[in-house]
Amino acid sequence: MELQGNAVLIRPDKALERTDKGILIPIAKKDKTSTGVVVAVGPECETVRPRMKVTFNRKGASVQTIEGEDFLLTNEMPSKIFYME
């Protein structure tokens, strides 16, 4: 897959079903996973690179299913992607 512009393809981390203390996470909260690993970037991306662990805003991201796996497609904007060390 070749991305255009400042597009970013992210493999979201799997949402936890229980917290470390064993508390069940409601489905509505579980679907709000907002961390993942960058899989691919468009040629105009300046700060995000493949294999970076990121926290991102899911609002405006679209789900893309590739070979049976769900990815999120968004763009590189300061208000959407936050970088993790």
GINORDA-V535418 format. One line per field, one symbol per residue. burial: b if it has 9 or more other ideal C-beta (glycine too) atoms within 8 Angstrom, else e. A space follows every 10 residues. Layout:
BEGIN
burial->???
END
This chain:
BEGIN
burial->eebeebbbbb bbeebeeeee eeeebeeeeb eebbbbbbee bbeebeebee ebebebbbee beebeeeeee bbbbebeeeb bebee
END
